[in-house]
């Protein structure tokens, strides 16, 4: 039974998308193009790391998960003196590409990300 559990755990780890590393993401916002850099780390199904943008600065990834080719996480971003939670969900669409959507305060944005090599 112990061996079966180890085999199944290994299979789940193999099926998870390889999202670890640096990513550059872009989206169109109300004032033009937005950019965000994602530095992602994966430990099993747990996703950690940080994001950086010119608009909101550096934010730590919270509640990050990897499930197959899907990822989810939240960040707490500071805009001027206000903090807000931004939720992201995404899907790996190729070895070095993924799409993400972010949502906060009724606003949503579609992001396209590519792995930095």
HELIX and SHEET records of a PDB file:
HELIX    1   1 UNK A    2  UNK A   15  1                                  14    
SHEET    1   A 9 UNK A  57  UNK A  60  0                                        
SHEET    2   A 9 UNK A  46  UNK A  53 -1                                        
SHEET    3   A 9 UNK A  32  UNK A  43 -1                                        
SHEET    4   A 9 UNK A  21  UNK A  29 -1                                        
SHEET    5   A 9 UNK A 107  UNK A 115 -1                                        
SHEET    6   A 9 UNK A  97  UNK A 104 -1                                        
SHEET    7   A 9 UNK A  82  UNK A  94 -1                                        
SHEET    8   A 9 UNK A  70  UNK A  79 -1                                        
SHEET    9   A 9 UNK A  62  UNK A  67 -1                                        
END                                                                             
